[in-house]
Structures are given as C-alpha cells and as structure tokens.
Amino acid sequence: MGVSEIVQHNQIKKGIIWYENPALLTITMEKNRAKIQLDINGDKDCSSQREALSMLASHMLGLKQPVDVFESIYQDHPVIGELVNRQTGLRIYQSATPFEALSWAIIGQQISLSAAISIRRRFIQAVGLQHSSGLLCFPNYKQVMQYSQHDLYQCGFSMGKANALLHVCQLIDSGVLELNIPQGENGVKRLTDGLLAIKGIGMWTVNYTLLRGFSYLDGSLHGDVAVRRNLQYLLGQENKVSAGQAEKWLADFSPWKALVGAHLWQQQSSSGY
C-alpha cells in the first residue's frame, strides 16, 4: 500500500533512518546507471556522507555480489545452466540495514508471504518515523525498544516473535550483539551462533538475514517452502522435496547456495523474496 516503499516504473522510493533522521531514499534506474537521491528532514549538511550513501545504494542493489563469477561457473551446468542463463544478472536486493533484514526474517517465520507483508506494514505504521514526504521509515532498534510485547502483538506478531525481536533490540543496545560479520575465517559462524542463542531464532531466520542483510551468498535455504517447491519443479520430481533433500542438493553449490536459492525463487515468481 506504499506506506514506506513505492516502486513505480524505473524508480524506487523508500523511507529510511539516516544518522537518526527520517530520510527519503530515491533510486532511479537508467540504462547501466542508477541515480541516487536522499532527502533528509531538516537543514543538514550531508556533503561528508556522499560516500556512505553511494555504498548503501550499491549494497541495496546487490552490485557487490560477484554474480558474473557464479554465472561463468554454472552457465553450462546440466541442471541449473538453463535457469542461470535465462536469469542472467540476477542479484539479491538487500534491506537498507541488517536490522531490517533480521526483523523481516522474524516476521516471516512459518507464515505466508501475504501475511508477513501485512504484519510488516502494521509494524511500520505503529513504530516507524514519518518523513516529510509522507512515507514512513522502517524503524531501527532504538524505536522498537520503546514498544511492548503487547504493542507488537497488536501489529500481528505472535508473542514468541515479539519476544525474539525485543530481545534482539536489548542485546544490540547493551553491546552484546553486533549485527555485522566479524573479520576472520569464522566471522559468519560467530554471528550465526550469536543469533541462534536467541530464543525464537532458528537457522532459516539466520540464513535469510545473512542473505538479505549481508549479501552472504552461501547460506542454505533448504527450509524455505518456495525453494523446495521450485526445486521439485526444476527436477521434474513427482514427490515433494524434503528439507533434507534440498539441503543435500544445495550443498553441492557452495559457496553459492543462497544465490542458487534465489534463482529457484525467481524461476516462477519474484514475489518469493
């Protein structure tokens, strides 16, 4: 309904929190070019933030994802080659912040996409800050912390999901949880372990967050219903694909498992992600 994001033709408008201020991000797609505009509430000199804005836009558009390498490896693959060639250039668009990605993953646990979108909308309407354009900004953890379990329940959250999101906010605020991937070989594992320690967050939520918040392309989405359904279609298999079968099949595509999952989503509908 366009309460926080509007997509029209070649243009995306999205309300975001920019250095604690409501802002309107506009991305206009042209041939081989994306034009970026940021309108921030109040009179602020943001000339020093141009590089940060450029990095945010590149991140959200998935421009840092080495999909050309993936395509060169798998364009002739006997199973996914045709799919990859048909969907050349597919990138996984990113949430504006890792917190937004994690919130969206928690909201979307074990419910239909339409139900998740409805809850997300009500959540933004209840908690989000409004930009002068009228669009609402997806809240950050500081805004969410001002609300109770009951408030989130009124938005459509189950009590378990409300508790999980509020716990995440408290851990971020206390400095116990940092939503970034630490440097080093085990960086992803450390973040994964930290998230899994939170009641109400499982492996699907972690992998979806890594995919949509960090451009991490090797998370396994074998627990995703749409991935398994589209894998069944791709393989021409009569019986449904189990989570175990999907996990084993995707494992062969490391370190691109999540990107393969995105190609499976896109195979029949881009609404899957």
C-alpha positions in Angstrom: 0.0 0.0 0.0 3.0 2.3 -0.2 3.3 3.2 3.4 7.1 3.0 3.4 8.2 2.0 -0.1 6.9 2.9 -3.5 8.0 1.2 -6.7 6.9 2.9 -10.0 8.3 2.1 -13.4 12.1 2.6 -13.0 12.1 4.3 -9.6 12.1 3.1 -6.0 11.3 5.4 -3.1 12.0 4.2 0.4 11.8 5.7 3.9 14.9 5.1 5.9 16.6 6.3 9.1 19.7 8.1 8.1 22.0 9.0 11.0 19.0 9.0 13.3 17.0 11.3 11.0 14.0 10.3 8.8 15.0 10.4 5.1 13.6 9.5 1.7 15.9 7.4 -0.5 15.1 7.6 -4.2 16.8 5.2 -6.7 16.1 5.8 -10.3 17.2 3.1 -12.7 18.6 4.1 -16.1 20.5 2.1 -18.7 23.7 0.9 -17.0 23.2 3.6 -14.3 21.4 4.2 -11.1 20.8 7.8 -9.9 20.6 8.2 -6.1 18.9 11.0 -4.2 18.5 11.4 -0.4 16.1 13.9 1.1 16.7 14.3 4.9 14.3 16.0 7.2 15.8 19.3 8.5 18.6 21.5 7.2 21.7 19.3 7.4 25.0 19.5 5.6 25.5 15.9 4.4 28.3 16.5 1.9 30.6 14.4 4.0 28.1 11.5 3.8 28.1 11.1 0.0 30.4 8.1 0.0 28.3 6.4 2.7 25.2 7.0 0.6 26.9 5.5 -2.5 27.9 2.4 -0.5 24.4 2.0 0.8 22.9 2.2 -2.7 25.5 -0.3 -4.1 24.7 -2.6 -1.2 20.9 -2.4 -1.7 21.1 -3.1 -5.4 23.4 -6.1 -4.9 26.2 -4.6 -7.0 28.9 -6.0 -4.8 27.7 -9.6 -5.4 30.1 -11.4 -7.9 27.3 -12.9 -9.9 29.4 -12.9 -13.1 31.8 -15.4 -11.5 28.8 -17.6 -10.5 27.3 -17.4 -14.0 30.6 -18.3 -15.7 30.9 -21.4 -13.5 27.3 -22.7 -13.9 26.1 -21.5 -17.3 26.7 -24.9 -18.7 25.6 -26.9 -15.7 23.3 -29.8 -16.7 20.6 -29.0 -14.2 20.7 -25.2 -13.4 22.6 -24.0 -16.5 19.4 -23.1 -18.5 17.9 -21.4 -15.4 21.1 -19.3 -14.8 21.3 -18.3 -18.5 17.6 -17.3 -18.6 18.0 -15.2 -15.5 21.4 -13.7 -16.2 22.4 -10.8 -13.9 20.1 -11.9 -11.1 21.1 -10.3 -7.8 19.6 -10.5 -4.4 18.5 -7.0 -3.5 19.3 -6.0 0.1 17.5 -4.5 3.0 18.7 -1.0 4.0 20.1 -2.3 7.2 20.9 -5.7 8.8 18.3 -4.9 11.5 15.6 -4.5 8.9 16.6 -7.9 7.3 16.5 -9.6 10.7 13.2 -8.1 11.6 11.7 -9.1 8.3 13.0 -12.7 8.8 11.5 -12.9 12.3 8.2 -11.6 11.0 8.1 -14.1 8.1 8.8 -17.2 10.1 6.3 -20.0 9.2 3.6 -17.8 7.7 2.6 -16.9 4.2 4.3 -14.1 2.3 1.0 -12.1 2.2 0.5 -12.5 6.0 4.1 -11.4 6.6 3.7 -8.3 4.4 0.5 -7.3 6.3 2.2 -7.6 9.7 5.3 -5.7 8.4 3.0 -2.9 7.2 1.2 -2.6 10.5 4.6 -2.8 12.4 5.9 0.1 10.3 2.7 2.1 10.8 2.9 1.7 14.5 6.6 2.1 15.1 8.1 3.9 12.1 9.1 7.6 11.9 7.4 9.6 9.2 9.4 11.6 6.6 8.1 14.9 5.4 7.2 13.2 2.1 4.6 11.2 4.0 6.4 7.9 3.7 7.2 6.0 6.9 10.8 4.9 7.7 11.5 1.3 8.8 12.3 1.6 12.5 15.7 0.9 14.0 16.2 -1.0 17.2 16.0 2.2 19.3 12.5 2.9 18.1 11.4 -0.7 18.5 12.6 -0.8 22.1 10.1 1.9 23.1 7.2 -0.6 22.4 6.0 -3.6 24.4 5.2 -7.2 23.6 1.5 -6.3 23.6 2.1 -3.4 21.1 3.8 -5.8 18.7 1.1 -8.4 19.3 -1.4 -5.8 18.2 0.6 -5.5 14.9 0.1 -9.2 14.3 3.3 -10.6 15.9 2.9 -13.8 17.9 4.2 -13.5 21.5 7.2 -15.6 20.5 8.2 -13.4 17.6 7.6 -10.2 19.7 9.8 -11.5 22.5 12.5 -12.5 19.9 12.6 -9.1 18.3 12.6 -7.2 21.6 15.4 -9.5 22.9 17.4 -8.7 19.7 16.9 -4.9 20.4 18.0 -5.3 24.0 21.2 -7.3 23.1 22.1 -4.7 20.4 21.5 -1.8 22.9 23.7 -3.5 25.5 26.5 -4.2 23.0 26.3 -8.0 23.4 25.0 -8.4 19.8 26.6 -6.6 16.9 24.8 -7.0 13.6 27.9 -7.3 11.5 30.0 -10.2 10.2 33.3 -10.1 12.3 36.5 -10.3 10.4 38.2 -13.7 10.1 37.5 -17.1 8.8 34.9 -17.8 11.4 33.1 -14.5 11.2 29.8 -15.8 9.8 29.8 -18.7 12.3 30.3 -16.3 15.2 27.3 -14.1 14.1 25.3 -17.2 13.4 26.0 -18.7 16.9 25.1 -15.4 18.5 21.7 -15.2 16.7 20.9 -18.9 17.3 21.4 -18.3 21.0 18.3 -16.1 21.0 15.0 -17.9 21.7 12.8 -17.8 18.7 15.5 -17.6 16.1 16.4 -20.7 14.1 18.6 -21.5 11.1 16.1 -20.3 8.4 15.9 -16.9 10.1 19.7 -16.7 10.3 20.3 -17.7 6.7 17.6 -15.3 5.4 19.1 -12.5 7.5 22.6 -13.2 6.2 21.3 -13.3 2.6 19.1 -10.1 2.8 21.2 -8.1 5.2 24.8 -9.0 4.4 24.8 -10.3 0.8 26.1 -13.6 2.1 25.6 -16.0 -0.8 26.4 -19.3 0.9 23.6 -19.7 3.4 21.4 -22.7 2.8 17.7 -22.0 2.3 16.7 -25.7 2.3 14.0 -24.9 4.9 12.2 -22.5 2.6 9.0 -23.8 1.2 9.2 -21.9 -2.0 12.8 -23.1 -2.6 11.7 -26.7 -2.2 8.6 -26.3 -4.3 10.6 -24.8 -7.2 13.4 -27.3 -6.8 10.7 -30.0 -7.2 9.6 -28.3 -10.4 13.2 -27.9 -11.7 14.0 -31.6 -11.2 10.6 -32.7 -12.6 10.1 -34.7 -9.4 6.7 -36.1 -8.6 7.1 -36.2 -4.9 7.7 -33.1 -2.7 11.3 -32.3 -2.0 12.1 -32.6 1.8 14.2 -30.1 3.7 16.9 -32.8 4.0 16.9 -33.5 0.2 17.1 -29.8 -0.5 20.0 -29.3 1.9 21.9 -32.1 0.4 21.3 -30.8 -3.2 22.2 -27.2 -2.4 25.4 -28.3 -0.6 27.0 -29.1 -4.0 26.7 -25.4 -5.0 28.8 -24.0 -2.1 29.8 -21.1 -1.8 26.7 -20.0 -3.9 23.9 -21.9 -2.1 21.8 -18.9 -1.4 22.2 -17.5 -4.9 21.0 -20.8 -6.3 18.1 -20.5 -3.9 17.3 -17.0 -5.3 17.4 -18.4 -8.8 14.9 -21.1 -7.7 12.6 -18.3 -6.2 12.8 -16.3 -9.4 12.1 -19.4 -11.6 8.3 -19.0 -11.2 7.8 -15.7 -9.3 9.9 -12.9 -8.0 7.5 -12.5 -5.1 9.2 -15.3 -3.3 11.8 -13.0 -1.9 
